[in-house]
Amino acid sequence: MLDILLTDTQKNLRDEARAFARNAVPRQLLLDMDADKVRYPRAYLENLAARNLLGLRFPSEFGGRGLGWAEEVLALEEIGVLGASLACLYSLPTIVGEAINCFGTLEQKHKYLQATLEGKLTTAEALTEPRGGSDFFGATTRATREARAEQSRSGEAYILNGQKRFIVGAEGADYFLVYARTGDAPRDLSAFIVERSEGVVVQHVYGLLGTRGGGTGRVYFRDARVPAENLVGRENGAYAIFNQMMIPERMTSAAGALGLARAAIEIAARYANRRRAFGQKIREFQGVNFKIAESITQIDAARALTHDTARVIDRGDEPSRVRRLVSESKKLATETAWNVVNNAMQILGGIGYTNVYPIERLLRDARLMMIWTGTNEIMNSVIQHEYYKELLATQETARDVELDAVNAETEGEKVYE
């Protein structure tokens, strides 16, 4: 991002996040997480909180800085150089916090959002189920209002039963944002803040190809009692929350992917400037330097789109346009990361396929980014859907370029059925 486009606040924040990534995260932590020796780095989140680097977009009264997406994506790109696990854990307070900040009560904001941004509580979002990933309405986890006899003894509550899987942060989360069915209609879903308790069990931590150490697990809810005051928003109102949550889920994916891609190509470029073959630096070979050029061009394009989208969100543009641009950003940035890491590995050659360099770890991390928070195929579906809405809505006001052809009005040539 060119400094001339940034405010002093943005430059200072970027430099803060960059300094944190450079100085406050031990190399050994990254190695231990990838080796599954560390399954949940709680101290890392506490360290971020101590520097007031979590939940930057939320009001200062709840522990944030009152900034916007334009600032948050800058910080997250710097965290992204550490890899997908630490970038994702950094993002969870802003993802779960979005639901609490936009739909929660004042009490929920103080009790959960503020405590999370202060590093006193950790969180995770429980959305995906074994029967459905991208199919939000396929959720079968159910929350049932407790019988009145029980309510009278301990206050009104819901009883939660079901399971969620692929939940990043599950291993160490103090509470979960859980989507559960509360009625029989397809959209009768509600969101709850569910504290860790006897009825909440993290039973399985996955053996992942990459993105390790983030505490990804399966969560079981077995007659878990959830106080009614922990309902976020209204009952059966989770669809609106889900739509809002797609913004932080996908924007954090995009920004983190930018950092990962940048890290990979910087390693490869430095290697190409040192490595010699056939009497010259390999950066002088077209096969190498074109890969560098293609990679930095793709990163700059993805970064420009992501930052433009951040400004669109901050301006409060039309929701349809926001959905399209957020989906484009997630798709382009994550696919760019995958392409760039592969280019970096090709430049390094055989040594890039070993653990002498972190390229192989970044490659394993990058693969998941095109799957989580909605697959990139789902992003394509959203993009084309919103584009058609926009295109057809402007049909009457835009120039009809279809007529700019010599035989545009030839009778009988334009046949559509």
Steps between C-alpha positions, in 0.01 A plus 500: 500500500656830395566717805368805317151346515512444875419735786744541787269288718505222241878512460552486876260209538665307217838556661367386838369178352820450301711545813282251686541240226875560487583516871221355714442159340778249570622288213464196724129564542446470124705179490320348800157586361580341166632190682177484706698549821301817566130462428378838618735798558296692756797715601518628142147642527571644844809668356295655219240620750767659717600709199138591422527330160182288518161611367629826359162592348301485823431798728765592755250452784511127421876483452537579130641808331193618311676460163364361172559218258753717318719475808424142598605350166832682528569345840383157396725487195796548734377219726442285192873462438500268803278250318135407497460372857614814680319723250179306557531512880562873472179526295267309734441793740402720205280229346310401815518858620310613191192306609518626856574859402229522231227286657587446866377672812707749695549237768629250242741757362652569841499140619633332185626744238693720740645203689612347169673814378669531838636147469300364794280272288559311176235419242408291196216493249303174481324493164609202285339160560577150369194518270567849373785743448395768254134397550418731791134398506596134522589542868347234726634612838188592697427732790176429688345721763531339840186369671334754728558291811875524445478868407342591832798361689783654301364752250394466140737303277544294185625142486750452219570169325703425189852520367723729300826418325806670349469765773822701511589592857273234652779347706557815704178701469331621818177559309350433158268686268264217404234487230214267591155414371220648713202429276379281216515744208822496291613839629408437865856526628629697798844601623615442858802579714580163656754482778718196545333267748437134578255484212753642251763246398793543260562136429719494193781717368563429133821391334521782247712527187589854605369790707595307811512616860177701486304253709270383220254246633157345511266638765215301653208662681337247731208654683706815540301757694517849348345793692238683294695823543774341285276504194662740251241710322150358475387140496497360143695808391839341428474543123559874536793430733644244256483751213683760708756247618601417144668839481759444776542130417588567138684829543730351761565205266592740221729718710675204663558341159673818382751475782565133436554561128732791569709292737537223243608720210745696717671173594512394135627836374781510756591144410505585129732793572747271681478170317734460203479257210675491164725783618232753595232576755184312420301824525652584162327208331171590339331186633570621854457874471169467317367297793608778735335761278176302469489442875547859611250618237240255629568602862469870417174438313354294784613756755344786302167317479506408869575855611241645264246259644597606852424862412169400341398323821609795713292734282191287555435430133211298361498152669485325162815677383673426830416129469642486149822683579559307823460174307729623223764601755493164676513310173774707335724530807487132595553380143785749468660359814478149360650604164775706657607229747518252213711746302726544801547125537582468129762773528667329795487164325562186702609684814160672507337160543688445827467659842825691454276786389143571623358495146365146542316605818357809331384285210318264737344801674396671177303202374241528775436868435313418179267271697420667831250783564315385189677319218613705204230328297248654739677833448445460124132434560463814712701716258300412190168523687569849630649611169186402310289697748718805449518462121127462448423786738713741294364389163293817458772751592819360347598532134364212294834394348330205334381741232855611416533257209438551129225240474369533855142555385486246221161338518486133587866456602469531878317186601480401866246216501 
